[in-house]
């Protein structure tokens, strides 16, 4: 039944779209990438949706011996940096004569999208542990190709991306099919029910770090349904801010005109929501973390020499703790941080104005 639905889906959209043309392989990150991740053979199918990335990754020894993950991430078109992580193991295949299957460890890959010439397109960077970005495991070296060793649902989107299949509706439709885990006989597990999160556009909001009342423009969180069993904070968020231990996660220079902060859910989209405090004042609440960035901008002139931005979890979602992937853009430079908040702790990002306006001594 599973393959019947997939075949019907592909047949339906084949009628709608034009056939694949060579223009699909212009200089864009969407496509099939082959090479090695941490010296292991890998094939990654990347699909761009706005500034987000999704698709699938294969770690393999042969076409009959591999592990397949769904992937999530984002792409910065200004710096050409791509970051994606192995989100969920959805398929494992081991041949009768194979003892081990590659891909036991999920990675978080950071790579530069570059075109060295002669029509080549490369992704070069590093692979770290999925939940520990600073733990670099090995290099990422992938080259874009128009061939795949693992035909799957994403091939239709890739082949027709420039002919209309880049529409978010079609990408989300394929994602709902492609992310359905295949039952793994060795482990005999039942795939968990996934939480469906509505897609929202990235919203840029300018804020005043001075004392602010609760803003009316803040997003309203849609609380998880009872069956999701999300852990919800019962006390007012201001009280939680006061009583929780504050753990420093990163220090970022405060230079230029403004600091742009982008917040993503770092793990499975499970209903995490957060509030932000700047210098002990609530500036935003009910920020729902998804794969689409929630963006705020902080004017540097309104900041003190030393400032503390605190992320307080409003709930812990289905899978505690509440984790956020934060990307800060300061004077065209990027700073990344993994923020974690629990019922006992909150994550702190220090924004520091260097006296000499040099950022060389600021920790990232």
ZASE-283464 format. One record per residue (C-alpha): residue in three letters; x negated, y negated, z negated. Coordinates in steps of 0.25 Angstrom, whole numbers, padded with zeros to 4 digits, always signed. Example, Ala and Ser with C-alpha at 12.3 -4.5 7.8 and 13.67 -1.06 7.14 Angstrom:
2
{code = Ala&X = -0049&Y = +0018&Z = -0031} .
{code = Ser&X = -0055&Y = +0004&Z = -0029} .
***
This chain:
364
{code = Unk&X = +0000&Y = +0000&Z = +0000} .
{code = Unk&X = -0012&Y = -0009&Z = -0003} .
{code = Unk&X = -0018&Y = -0008&Z = +0010} .
{code = Unk&X = -0004&Y = -0009&Z = +0017} .
{code = Unk&X = -0002&Y = -0023&Z = +0011} .
{code = Unk&X = -0016&Y = -0027&Z = +0015} .
{code = Unk&X = -0014&Y = -0023&Z = +0029} .
{code = Unk&X = +0000&Y = -0030&Z = +0030} .
{code = Unk&X = -0006&Y = -0043&Z = +0024} .
{code = Unk&X = -0018&Y = -0043&Z = +0034} .
{code = Unk&X = -0008&Y = -0040&Z = +0046} .
{code = Unk&X = +0001&Y = -0051&Z = +0042} .
{code = Unk&X = -0010&Y = -0062&Z = +0042} .
{code = Unk&X = -0016&Y = -0057&Z = +0054} .
{code = Unk&X = -0004&Y = -0061&Z = +0062} .
{code = Unk&X = -0004&Y = -0075&Z = +0056} .
{code = Unk&X = -0019&Y = -0078&Z = +0058} .
{code = Unk&X = -0028&Y = -0079&Z = +0070} .
{code = Unk&X = -0039&Y = -0068&Z = +0071} .
{code = Unk&X = -0053&Y = -0070&Z = +0066} .
{code = Unk&X = -0062&Y = -0080&Z = +0073} .
{code = Unk&X = -0076&Y = -0083&Z = +0072} .
{code = Unk&X = -0073&Y = -0096&Z = +0065} .
{code = Unk&X = -0070&Y = -0088&Z = +0052} .
{code = Unk&X = -0085&Y = -0087&Z = +0050} .
{code = Unk&X = -0088&Y = -0102&Z = +0050} .
{code = Unk&X = -0096&Y = -0107&Z = +0038} .
{code = Unk&X = -0086&Y = -0104&Z = +0027} .
{code = Unk&X = -0087&Y = -0095&Z = +0015} .
{code = Unk&X = -0075&Y = -0087&Z = +0018} .
{code = Unk&X = -0080&Y = -0074&Z = +0024} .
{code = Unk&X = -0087&Y = -0061&Z = +0021} .
{code = Unk&X = -0101&Y = -0062&Z = +0014} .
{code = Unk&X = -0111&Y = -0050&Z = +0014} .
{code = Unk&X = -0124&Y = -0048&Z = +0006} .
{code = Unk&X = -0128&Y = -0046&Z = -0008} .
{code = Unk&X = -0124&Y = -0051&Z = -0022} .
{code = Unk&X = -0134&Y = -0047&Z = -0032} .
{code = Unk&X = -0141&Y = -0038&Z = -0022} .
{code = Unk&X = -0128&Y = -0030&Z = -0020} .
{code = Unk&X = -0122&Y = -0029&Z = -0007} .
{code = Unk&X = -0109&Y = -0038&Z = -0006} .
{code = Unk&X = -0098&Y = -0042&Z = +0003} .
{code = Unk&X = -0090&Y = -0054&Z = -0001} .
{code = Unk&X = -0078&Y = -0060&Z = +0006} .
{code = Unk&X = -0076&Y = -0074&Z = +0002} .
{code = Unk&X = -0063&Y = -0082&Z = +0005} .
{code = Unk&X = -0063&Y = -0097&Z = +0002} .
{code = Unk&X = -0050&Y = -0103&Z = -0003} .
{code = Unk&X = -0052&Y = -0118&Z = -0006} .
{code = Unk&X = -0064&Y = -0118&Z = -0015} .
{code = Unk&X = -0061&Y = -0104&Z = -0021} .
{code = Unk&X = -0066&Y = -0091&Z = -0015} .
{code = Unk&X = -0060&Y = -0077&Z = -0016} .
{code = Unk&X = -0062&Y = -0064&Z = -0009} .
{code = Unk&X = -0069&Y = -0051&Z = -0012} .
{code = Unk&X = -0083&Y = -0046&Z = -0014} .
{code = Unk&X = -0089&Y = -0032&Z = -0012} .
{code = Unk&X = -0101&Y = -0026&Z = -0018} .
{code = Unk&X = -0105&Y = -0014&Z = -0011} .
{code = Unk&X = -0115&Y = -0003&Z = -0007} .
{code = Unk&X = -0106&Y = +0002&Z = +0005} .
{code = Unk&X = -0092&Y = +0000&Z = +0010} .
{code = Unk&X = -0088&Y = +0012&Z = +0002} .
{code = Unk&X = -0095&Y = +0008&Z = -0011} .
{code = Unk&X = -0091&Y = -0006&Z = -0016} .
{code = Unk&X = -0084&Y = -0015&Z = -0026} .
{code = Unk&X = -0075&Y = -0026&Z = -0022} .
{code = Unk&X = -0071&Y = -0039&Z = -0030} .
{code = Unk&X = -0062&Y = -0050&Z = -0028} .
{code = Unk&X = -0070&Y = -0063&Z = -0029} .
{code = Unk&X = -0066&Y = -0077&Z = -0033} .
{code = Unk&X = -0075&Y = -0090&Z = -0033} .
{code = Unk&X = -0076&Y = -0104&Z = -0026} .
{code = Unk&X = -0084&Y = -0111&Z = -0015} .
{code = Unk&X = -0089&Y = -0125&Z = -0016} .
{code = Unk&X = -0089&Y = -0130&Z = -0001} .
{code = Unk&X = -0098&Y = -0142&Z = -0005} .
{code = Unk&X = -0110&Y = -0134&Z = -0011} .
{code = Unk&X = -0106&Y = -0121&Z = -0003} .
{code = Unk&X = -0107&Y = -0113&Z = -0016} .
{code = Unk&X = -0098&Y = -0101&Z = -0018} .
{code = Unk&X = -0096&Y = -0094&Z = -0031} .
{code = Unk&X = -0087&Y = -0082&Z = -0032} .
{code = Unk&X = -0086&Y = -0070&Z = -0042} .
{code = Unk&X = -0081&Y = -0056&Z = -0041} .
{code = Unk&X = -0067&Y = -0057&Z = -0048} .
{code = Unk&X = -0061&Y = -0043&Z = -0048} .
{code = Unk&X = -0066&Y = -0029&Z = -0044} .
{code = Unk&X = -0055&Y = -0025&Z = -0034} .
{code = Unk&X = -0061&Y = -0013&Z = -0027} .
{code = Unk&X = -0072&Y = -0003&Z = -0029} .
{code = Unk&X = -0076&Y = +0008&Z = -0020} .
{code = Unk&X = -0087&Y = +0019&Z = -0022} .
{code = Unk&X = -0091&Y = +0030&Z = -0012} .
{code = Unk&X = -0092&Y = +0044&Z = -0017} .
{code = Unk&X = -0107&Y = +0044&Z = -0016} .
{code = Unk&X = -0108&Y = +0030&Z = -0023} .
{code = Unk&X = -0112&Y = +0030&Z = -0037} .
{code = Unk&X = -0111&Y = +0015&Z = -0040} .
{code = Unk&X = -0102&Y = +0004&Z = -0034} .
{code = Unk&X = -0109&Y = -0010&Z = -0033} .
{code = Unk&X = -0102&Y = -0022&Z = -0038} .
{code = Unk&X = -0100&Y = -0018&Z = -0053} .
{code = Unk&X = -0103&Y = -0032&Z = -0057} .
{code = Unk&X = -0095&Y = -0044&Z = -0052} .
{code = Unk&X = -0103&Y = -0056&Z = -0049} .
{code = Unk&X = -0101&Y = -0071&Z = -0048} .
{code = Unk&X = -0108&Y = -0076&Z = -0035} .
{code = Unk&X = -0113&Y = -0090&Z = -0032} .
{code = Unk&X = -0118&Y = -0093&Z = -0018} .
{code = Unk&X = -0122&Y = -0104&Z = -0009} .
{code = Unk&X = -0114&Y = -0103&Z = +0005} .
{code = Unk&X = -0125&Y = -0107&Z = +0015} .
{code = Unk&X = -0127&Y = -0105&Z = +0030} .
{code = Unk&X = -0142&Y = -0103&Z = +0033} .
{code = Unk&X = -0140&Y = -0103&Z = +0048} .
{code = Unk&X = -0138&Y = -0094&Z = +0060} .
{code = Unk&X = -0123&Y = -0092&Z = +0056} .
{code = Unk&X = -0126&Y = -0086&Z = +0042} .
{code = Unk&X = -0118&Y = -0090&Z = +0030} .
{code = Unk&X = -0124&Y = -0085&Z = +0016} .
{code = Unk&X = -0120&Y = -0085&Z = +0002} .
{code = Unk&X = -0132&Y = -0085&Z = -0007} .
{code = Unk&X = -0132&Y = -0087&Z = -0022} .
{code = Unk&X = -0132&Y = -0078&Z = -0035} .
{code = Unk&X = -0122&Y = -0068&Z = -0042} .
{code = Unk&X = -0120&Y = -0069&Z = -0056} .
{code = Unk&X = -0111&Y = -0060&Z = -0066} .
{code = Unk&X = -0097&Y = -0064&Z = -0064} .
{code = Unk&X = -0094&Y = -0069&Z = -0078} .
{code = Unk&X = -0109&Y = -0074&Z = -0081} .
{code = Unk&X = -0113&Y = -0084&Z = -0070} .
{code = Unk&X = -0127&Y = -0086&Z = -0075} .
{code = Unk&X = -0130&Y = -0071&Z = -0075} .
{code = Unk&X = -0136&Y = -0071&Z = -0060} .
{code = Unk&X = -0136&Y = -0057&Z = -0055} .
{code = Unk&X = -0142&Y = -0059&Z = -0041} .
{code = Unk&X = -0141&Y = -0066&Z = -0028} .
{code = Unk&X = -0130&Y = -0068&Z = -0019} .
{code = Unk&X = -0133&Y = -0067&Z = -0004} .
{code = Unk&X = -0121&Y = -0065&Z = +0006} .
{code = Unk&X = -0120&Y = -0068&Z = +0021} .
{code = Unk&X = -0107&Y = -0071&Z = +0028} .
{code = Unk&X = -0103&Y = -0061&Z = +0038} .
{code = Unk&X = -0091&Y = -0057&Z = +0047} .
{code = Unk&X = -0091&Y = -0043&Z = +0043} .
{code = Unk&X = -0086&Y = -0035&Z = +0031} .
{code = Unk&X = -0089&Y = -0022&Z = +0025} .
{code = Unk&X = -0076&Y = -0022&Z = +0017} .
{code = Unk&X = -0063&Y = -0025&Z = +0024} .
{code = Unk&X = -0053&Y = -0031&Z = +0015} .
{code = Unk&X = -0041&Y = -0041&Z = +0014} .
{code = Unk&X = -0050&Y = -0053&Z = +0014} .
{code = Unk&X = -0055&Y = -0050&Z = +0028} .
{code = Unk&X = -0042&Y = -0056&Z = +0034} .
{code = Unk&X = -0044&Y = -0069&Z = +0027} .
{code = Unk&X = -0059&Y = -0070&Z = +0031} .
{code = Unk&X = -0056&Y = -0067&Z = +0045} .
{code = Unk&X = -0045&Y = -0077&Z = +0047} .
{code = Unk&X = -0050&Y = -0088&Z = +0037} .
{code = Unk&X = -0051&Y = -0099&Z = +0047} .
{code = Unk&X = -0038&Y = -0095&Z = +0054} .
{code = Unk&X = -0029&Y = -0097&Z = +0042} .
{code = Unk&X = -0032&Y = -0087&Z = +0032} .
{code = Unk&X = -0039&Y = -0097&Z = +0023} .
{code = Unk&X = -0025&Y = -0101&Z = +0018} .
{code = Unk&X = -0025&Y = -0099&Z = +0003} .
{code = Unk&X = -0012&Y = -0091&Z = +0004} .
{code = Unk&X = -0018&Y = -0080&Z = +0013} .
{code = Unk&X = -0031&Y = -0080&Z = +0004} .
{code = Unk&X = -0022&Y = -0078&Z = -0008} .
{code = Unk&X = -0014&Y = -0067&Z = -0001} .
{code = Unk&X = -0026&Y = -0059&Z = +0002} .
{code = Unk&X = -0032&Y = -0061&Z = -0011} .
{code = Unk&X = -0020&Y = -0055&Z = -0018} .
{code = Unk&X = -0022&Y = -0043&Z = -0010} .
{code = Unk&X = -0037&Y = -0042&Z = -0010} .
{code = Unk&X = -0038&Y = -0044&Z = -0025} .
{code = Unk&X = -0030&Y = -0031&Z = -0028} .
{code = Unk&X = -0039&Y = -0022&Z = -0035} .
{code = Unk&X = -0041&Y = -0008&Z = -0029} .
{code = Unk&X = -0040&Y = +0003&Z = -0039} .
{code = Unk&X = -0054&Y = +0008&Z = -0043} .
{code = Unk&X = -0053&Y = +0023&Z = -0045} .
{code = Unk&X = -0066&Y = +0023&Z = -0054} .
{code = Unk&X = -0060&Y = +0014&Z = -0064} .
{code = Unk&X = -0046&Y = +0017&Z = -0063} .
{code = Unk&X = -0041&Y = +0003&Z = -0066} .
{code = Unk&X = -0028&Y = -0004&Z = -0063} .
{code = Unk&X = -0030&Y = -0018&Z = -0057} .
{code = Unk&X = -0026&Y = -0029&Z = -0067} .
{code = Unk&X = -0014&Y = -0038&Z = -0063} .
{code = Unk&X = -0020&Y = -0051&Z = -0058} .
{code = Unk&X = -0014&Y = -0065&Z = -0062} .
{code = Unk&X = -0009&Y = -0073&Z = -0050} .
{code = Unk&X = -0013&Y = -0087&Z = -0051} .
{code = Unk&X = -0007&Y = -0097&Z = -0041} .
{code = Unk&X = -0017&Y = -0104&Z = -0032} .
{code = Unk&X = -0019&Y = -0119&Z = -0035} .
{code = Unk&X = -0027&Y = -0130&Z = -0028} .
{code = Unk&X = -0039&Y = -0136&Z = -0035} .
{code = Unk&X = -0036&Y = -0148&Z = -0042} .
{code = Unk&X = -0046&Y = -0160&Z = -0044} .
{code = Unk&X = -0043&Y = -0168&Z = -0056} .
{code = Unk&X = -0050&Y = -0180&Z = -0061} .
{code = Unk&X = -0050&Y = -0182&Z = -0076} .
{code = Unk&X = -0054&Y = -0192&Z = -0086} .
{code = Unk&X = -0063&Y = -0186&Z = -0097} .
{code = Unk&X = -0058&Y = -0197&Z = -0107} .
{code = Unk&X = -0048&Y = -0193&Z = -0118} .
{code = Unk&X = -0036&Y = -0188&Z = -0110} .
{code = Unk&X = -0022&Y = -0183&Z = -0113} .
{code = Unk&X = -0017&Y = -0170&Z = -0107} .
{code = Unk&X = -0016&Y = -0173&Z = -0092} .
{code = Unk&X = -0003&Y = -0171&Z = -0085} .
{code = Unk&X = -0011&Y = -0167&Z = -0072} .
{code = Unk&X = -0017&Y = -0155&Z = -0078} .
{code = Unk&X = -0013&Y = -0142&Z = -0072} .
{code = Unk&X = -0002&Y = -0134&Z = -0079} .
{code = Unk&X = -0006&Y = -0120&Z = -0082} .
{code = Unk&X = +0003&Y = -0108&Z = -0078} .
{code = Unk&X = +0002&Y = -0099&Z = -0091} .
{code = Unk&X = +0001&Y = -0084&Z = -0088} .
{code = Unk&X = +0013&Y = -0075&Z = -0088} .
{code = Unk&X = +0015&Y = -0067&Z = -0101} .
{code = Unk&X = +0010&Y = -0054&Z = -0094} .
{code = Unk&X = -0004&Y = -0061&Z = -0091} .
{code = Unk&X = -0006&Y = -0061&Z = -0106} .
{code = Unk&X = -0015&Y = -0074&Z = -0105} .
{code = Unk&X = -0020&Y = -0079&Z = -0119} .
{code = Unk&X = -0015&Y = -0093&Z = -0120} .
{code = Unk&X = -0020&Y = -0103&Z = -0130} .
{code = Unk&X = -0009&Y = -0106&Z = -0140} .
{code = Unk&X = -0015&Y = -0119&Z = -0147} .
{code = Unk&X = -0016&Y = -0132&Z = -0140} .
{code = Unk&X = -0028&Y = -0133&Z = -0131} .
{code = Unk&X = -0033&Y = -0145&Z = -0139} .
{code = Unk&X = -0034&Y = -0136&Z = -0151} .
{code = Unk&X = -0040&Y = -0125&Z = -0144} .
{code = Unk&X = -0051&Y = -0135&Z = -0139} .
{code = Unk&X = -0054&Y = -0139&Z = -0153} .
{code = Unk&X = -0055&Y = -0125&Z = -0159} .
{code = Unk&X = -0062&Y = -0117&Z = -0149} .
{code = Unk&X = -0078&Y = -0116&Z = -0148} .
{code = Unk&X = -0084&Y = -0123&Z = -0137} .
{code = Unk&X = -0094&Y = -0116&Z = -0129} .
{code = Unk&X = -0103&Y = -0124&Z = -0119} .
{code = Unk&X = -0103&Y = -0117&Z = -0105} .
{code = Unk&X = -0110&Y = -0127&Z = -0097} .
{code = Unk&X = -0116&Y = -0141&Z = -0096} .
{code = Unk&X = -0114&Y = -0150&Z = -0084} .
{code = Unk&X = -0120&Y = -0163&Z = -0080} .
{code = Unk&X = -0110&Y = -0175&Z = -0079} .
{code = Unk&X = -0116&Y = -0183&Z = -0067} .
{code = Unk&X = -0110&Y = -0190&Z = -0055} .
{code = Unk&X = -0096&Y = -0195&Z = -0054} .
{code = Unk&X = -0088&Y = -0183&Z = -0059} .
{code = Unk&X = -0089&Y = -0169&Z = -0062} .
{code = Unk&X = -0080&Y = -0159&Z = -0055} .
{code = Unk&X = -0076&Y = -0146&Z = -0063} .
{code = Unk&X = -0070&Y = -0134&Z = -0056} .
{code = Unk&X = -0063&Y = -0123&Z = -0065} .
{code = Unk&X = -0061&Y = -0109&Z = -0060} .
{code = Unk&X = -0056&Y = -0096&Z = -0067} .
{code = Unk&X = -0069&Y = -0088&Z = -0068} .
{code = Unk&X = -0062&Y = -0075&Z = -0069} .
{code = Unk&X = -0049&Y = -0068&Z = -0065} .
{code = Unk&X = -0038&Y = -0079&Z = -0063} .
{code = Unk&X = -0030&Y = -0075&Z = -0076} .
{code = Unk&X = -0023&Y = -0088&Z = -0080} .
{code = Unk&X = -0035&Y = -0095&Z = -0087} .
{code = Unk&X = -0032&Y = -0110&Z = -0091} .
{code = Unk&X = -0041&Y = -0120&Z = -0097} .
{code = Unk&X = -0041&Y = -0134&Z = -0103} .
{code = Unk&X = -0052&Y = -0144&Z = -0102} .
{code = Unk&X = -0057&Y = -0154&Z = -0113} .
{code = Unk&X = -0068&Y = -0165&Z = -0110} .
{code = Unk&X = -0074&Y = -0171&Z = -0122} .
{code = Unk&X = -0064&Y = -0165&Z = -0131} .
{code = Unk&X = -0052&Y = -0171&Z = -0123} .
{code = Unk&X = -0042&Y = -0162&Z = -0115} .
{code = Unk&X = -0043&Y = -0166&Z = -0101} .
{code = Unk&X = -0036&Y = -0154&Z = -0094} .
{code = Unk&X = -0028&Y = -0142&Z = -0098} .
{code = Unk&X = -0021&Y = -0130&Z = -0091} .
{code = Unk&X = -0031&Y = -0128&Z = -0081} .
{code = Unk&X = -0029&Y = -0115&Z = -0075} .
{code = Unk&X = -0041&Y = -0108&Z = -0070} .
{code = Unk&X = -0040&Y = -0101&Z = -0056} .
{code = Unk&X = -0049&Y = -0098&Z = -0044} .
{code = Unk&X = -0046&Y = -0112&Z = -0039} .
{code = Unk&X = -0054&Y = -0123&Z = -0046} .
{code = Unk&X = -0048&Y = -0133&Z = -0055} .
{code = Unk&X = -0056&Y = -0146&Z = -0054} .
{code = Unk&X = -0058&Y = -0157&Z = -0063} .
{code = Unk&X = -0067&Y = -0170&Z = -0061} .
{code = Unk&X = -0073&Y = -0177&Z = -0073} .
{code = Unk&X = -0078&Y = -0191&Z = -0070} .
{code = Unk&X = -0093&Y = -0192&Z = -0076} .
{code = Unk&X = -0091&Y = -0207&Z = -0080} .
{code = Unk&X = -0081&Y = -0203&Z = -0090} .
{code = Unk&X = -0090&Y = -0192&Z = -0097} .
{code = Unk&X = -0098&Y = -0194&Z = -0109} .
{code = Unk&X = -0113&Y = -0190&Z = -0109} .
{code = Unk&X = -0109&Y = -0176&Z = -0114} .
{code = Unk&X = -0096&Y = -0170&Z = -0112} .
{code = Unk&X = -0089&Y = -0157&Z = -0115} .
{code = Unk&X = -0079&Y = -0151&Z = -0106} .
{code = Unk&X = -0072&Y = -0139&Z = -0113} .
{code = Unk&X = -0064&Y = -0128&Z = -0106} .
{code = Unk&X = -0053&Y = -0123&Z = -0116} .
{code = Unk&X = -0045&Y = -0110&Z = -0112} .
{code = Unk&X = -0030&Y = -0112&Z = -0113} .
{code = Unk&X = -0028&Y = -0097&Z = -0111} .
{code = Unk&X = -0037&Y = -0085&Z = -0108} .
{code = Unk&X = -0030&Y = -0080&Z = -0096} .
{code = Unk&X = -0028&Y = -0065&Z = -0094} .
{code = Unk&X = -0043&Y = -0062&Z = -0095} .
{code = Unk&X = -0050&Y = -0070&Z = -0107} .
{code = Unk&X = -0058&Y = -0078&Z = -0108} .
{code = Unk&X = -0054&Y = -0090&Z = -0100} .
{code = Unk&X = -0066&Y = -0092&Z = -0090} .
{code = Unk&X = -0068&Y = -0104&Z = -0081} .
{code = Unk&X = -0078&Y = -0106&Z = -0070} .
{code = Unk&X = -0082&Y = -0121&Z = -0069} .
{code = Unk&X = -0089&Y = -0127&Z = -0058} .
{code = Unk&X = -0094&Y = -0142&Z = -0060} .
{code = Unk&X = -0098&Y = -0151&Z = -0049} .
{code = Unk&X = -0107&Y = -0162&Z = -0053} .
{code = Unk&X = -0113&Y = -0171&Z = -0042} .
{code = Unk&X = -0112&Y = -0160&Z = -0032} .
{code = Unk&X = -0119&Y = -0150&Z = -0042} .
{code = Unk&X = -0112&Y = -0138&Z = -0047} .
{code = Unk&X = -0111&Y = -0132&Z = -0061} .
{code = Unk&X = -0104&Y = -0120&Z = -0065} .
{code = Unk&X = -0099&Y = -0114&Z = -0078} .
{code = Unk&X = -0091&Y = -0102&Z = -0084} .
{code = Unk&X = -0082&Y = -0107&Z = -0094} .
{code = Unk&X = -0076&Y = -0098&Z = -0104} .
{code = Unk&X = -0065&Y = -0101&Z = -0115} .
{code = Unk&X = -0058&Y = -0092&Z = -0125} .
{code = Unk&X = -0049&Y = -0094&Z = -0137} .
{code = Unk&X = -0061&Y = -0097&Z = -0145} .
{code = Unk&X = -0070&Y = -0105&Z = -0135} .
{code = Unk&X = -0070&Y = -0116&Z = -0125} .
{code = Unk&X = -0080&Y = -0118&Z = -0114} .
{code = Unk&X = -0088&Y = -0132&Z = -0114} .
{code = Unk&X = -0095&Y = -0138&Z = -0102} .
{code = Unk&X = -0103&Y = -0150&Z = -0105} .
{code = Unk&X = -0104&Y = -0162&Z = -0096} .
{code = Unk&X = -0117&Y = -0170&Z = -0098} .
{code = Unk&X = -0121&Y = -0183&Z = -0092} .
{code = Unk&X = -0136&Y = -0182&Z = -0090} .
{code = Unk&X = -0143&Y = -0195&Z = -0095} .
{code = Unk&X = -0152&Y = -0195&Z = -0083} .
{code = Unk&X = -0141&Y = -0190&Z = -0074} .
{code = Unk&X = -0149&Y = -0178&Z = -0071} .
{code = Unk&X = -0142&Y = -0164&Z = -0072} .
{code = Unk&X = -0155&Y = -0156&Z = -0072} .
{code = Unk&X = -0154&Y = -0153&Z = -0087} .
{code = Unk&X = -0140&Y = -0150&Z = -0088} .
{code = Unk&X = -0136&Y = -0135&Z = -0089} .
{code = Unk&X = -0127&Y = -0128&Z = -0080} .
***
